[in-house]
Amino acid sequence: MQDLKLWLFVAGSLIVVALAAYAGYLLYQLYQQKQRHQAFIARAEQQQAEAIAQRNRNILQSVYIIAEAGRQEQCDMSEIAIRLYKLMTVLQADRSVNFSAQYPALFELYKVVEEMPRGDERKALAKQDRMKDDLLRMKAESRLFDAIQSELAQILAQKAT
């Protein structure tokens, strides 16, 4: 009887040791998986940050080209305001812009022309309605011209930094 108890004790102990070893192995596997997951997350965050930075560089390159065209008066100020607003509001991370606060004259002109029809919609308007829109747009452009030129210079000054 004593031998049976000893045999059962040894067998039970071996089973407990085997299960403990297996549990330790599983914990080690879980630890490795967690490490791999954290490394994957870090790489994904880095790739996302690099993608955002590249996207911002591409957008800013367009912004600087448009701002330069505006400074040289190669384009209507209304078109400049629309394009800059649309581009600069999609900048992300450290390059994000509060357009209305940083560029109030451009934003004001954008607000004047944003609802005006363009392209085929404009062509479909009656001549009197087109002239009314043009007059409103030209008044806003001439009133805000100096302030917009100053804001364009401010944008181009950021290019150097």
PLY file of the C-alpha trace (Angstrom):
ply
format ascii 1.0
element vertex 161
property float x
property float y
property float z
element edge 160
property int vertex1
property int vertex2
end_header
0.00 0.00 0.00
2.87 2.32 0.86
4.44 1.61 -2.52
1.18 2.49 -4.26
0.93 5.78 -2.38
4.53 6.60 -3.16
4.00 5.65 -6.80
0.85 7.84 -7.01
2.70 10.72 -5.27
5.59 10.49 -7.73
3.23 10.22 -10.71
1.17 13.19 -9.45
4.32 15.21 -8.85
5.57 14.44 -12.37
2.22 15.49 -13.82
2.28 18.76 -11.82
5.89 19.43 -12.88
5.03 18.66 -16.51
1.98 20.95 -16.41
4.02 23.70 -14.71
6.70 23.38 -17.40
4.04 23.52 -20.13
2.44 26.58 -18.46
5.88 28.23 -18.31
6.43 27.45 -21.98
3.04 28.97 -22.87
3.81 32.08 -20.81
7.13 32.43 -22.62
5.36 32.08 -25.99
2.85 34.73 -24.90
5.70 37.03 -23.86
7.38 36.59 -27.26
4.11 37.21 -29.08
3.54 40.39 -27.05
7.07 41.59 -27.92
6.49 40.92 -31.63
3.14 42.72 -31.46
4.69 45.76 -29.77
7.46 45.86 -32.38
4.85 45.60 -35.14
2.83 48.45 -33.61
5.95 50.61 -33.32
6.86 49.95 -36.98
3.29 50.68 -38.08
3.24 53.96 -36.14
6.60 54.93 -37.63
5.41 54.10 -41.14
2.23 56.08 -40.57
4.21 59.08 -39.31
6.51 58.86 -42.36
3.51 58.60 -44.69
1.88 61.65 -43.07
5.14 63.60 -43.31
5.53 62.70 -47.00
1.90 63.62 -47.71
2.38 66.94 -45.90
5.55 67.64 -47.94
3.65 67.00 -51.19
0.76 69.22 -50.12
3.10 71.98 -48.97
4.98 71.86 -52.25
1.69 72.59 -54.02
0.85 75.28 -51.46
4.17 77.05 -52.10
3.70 76.90 -55.88
0.19 78.36 -55.58
1.35 81.02 -53.11
4.15 82.03 -55.47
1.69 82.26 -58.35
-0.46 84.51 -56.18
2.46 86.72 -55.22
3.28 87.13 -58.91
-0.42 87.77 -59.68
-0.54 84.92 -62.19
-3.92 83.76 -60.93
-7.13 85.26 -59.52
-6.95 85.77 -55.79
-10.25 83.90 -55.46
-8.76 80.83 -57.09
-5.71 81.14 -54.85
-7.92 81.36 -51.75
-9.97 78.32 -52.76
-6.96 76.16 -53.59
-4.95 77.14 -50.52
-7.92 76.60 -48.22
-8.62 73.14 -49.65
-4.96 72.11 -49.46
-4.05 73.56 -46.11
-7.07 72.21 -44.26
-5.96 68.63 -44.99
-2.48 69.01 -43.56
-1.94 66.64 -40.64
0.01 66.26 -37.41
2.46 69.06 -36.61
1.71 70.77 -39.94
-2.04 71.18 -39.37
-3.30 74.71 -39.88
-6.14 76.72 -38.38
-6.71 78.46 -41.69
-9.27 81.01 -40.50
-7.02 82.15 -37.64
-3.67 82.11 -39.45
-4.83 83.52 -42.78
-7.93 85.65 -42.11
-7.89 87.57 -45.41
-7.58 84.42 -47.52
-10.28 82.79 -45.41
-12.59 85.79 -45.79
-12.16 85.72 -49.58
-12.72 81.96 -49.57
-15.98 82.45 -47.66
-17.10 85.04 -50.25
-16.51 82.74 -53.23
-17.00 79.24 -51.81
-20.69 79.05 -52.70
-20.35 80.73 -56.08
-20.94 78.35 -58.96
-17.95 77.41 -61.10
-17.42 75.67 -64.41
-20.57 74.44 -66.14
-22.77 75.65 -63.30
-21.46 79.16 -63.81
-22.02 78.95 -67.57
-25.61 77.94 -66.92
-26.27 81.11 -64.89
-27.96 84.10 -66.42
-25.53 86.79 -67.52
-26.83 89.19 -64.88
-26.24 86.62 -62.11
-22.71 85.95 -63.36
-21.99 89.68 -63.42
-23.39 90.05 -59.89
-21.12 87.26 -58.64
-18.13 88.73 -60.51
-18.73 92.15 -58.99
-18.97 90.70 -55.48
-15.80 88.63 -56.04
-13.80 91.53 -57.54
-14.80 93.88 -54.71
-13.64 91.34 -52.13
-10.41 90.67 -54.06
-9.52 94.36 -54.34
-10.44 95.08 -50.70
-8.35 92.15 -49.41
-5.52 92.30 -51.96
-2.82 93.81 -49.71
-3.67 91.57 -46.76
-3.66 88.50 -49.00
-0.30 89.45 -50.48
1.04 89.73 -46.94
-0.38 86.30 -46.05
1.10 84.78 -49.21
4.49 86.20 -48.22
3.98 84.65 -44.78
3.27 81.25 -46.38
6.33 81.52 -48.61
8.47 82.51 -45.62
7.59 79.13 -44.07
9.12 77.44 -47.09
12.56 78.50 -45.93
12.05 76.88 -42.52
0 1
1 2
2 3
3 4
4 5
5 6
6 7
7 8
8 9
9 10
10 11
11 12
12 13
13 14
14 15
15 16
16 17
17 18
18 19
19 20
20 21
21 22
22 23
23 24
24 25
25 26
26 27
27 28
28 29
29 30
30 31
31 32
32 33
33 34
34 35
35 36
36 37
37 38
38 39
39 40
40 41
41 42
42 43
43 44
44 45
45 46
46 47
47 48
48 49
49 50
50 51
51 52
52 53
53 54
54 55
55 56
56 57
57 58
58 59
59 60
60 61
61 62
62 63
63 64
64 65
65 66
66 67
67 68
68 69
69 70
70 71
71 72
72 73
73 74
74 75
75 76
76 77
77 78
78 79
79 80
80 81
81 82
82 83
83 84
84 85
85 86
86 87
87 88
88 89
89 90
90 91
91 92
92 93
93 94
94 95
95 96
96 97
97 98
98 99
99 100
100 101
101 102
102 103
103 104
104 105
105 106
106 107
107 108
108 109
109 110
110 111
111 112
112 113
113 114
114 115
115 116
116 117
117 118
118 119
119 120
120 121
121 122
122 123
123 124
124 125
125 126
126 127
127 128
128 129
129 130
130 131
131 132
132 133
133 134
134 135
135 136
136 137
137 138
138 139
139 140
140 141
141 142
142 143
143 144
144 145
145 146
146 147
147 148
148 149
149 150
150 151
151 152
152 153
153 154
154 155
155 156
156 157
157 158
158 159
159 160
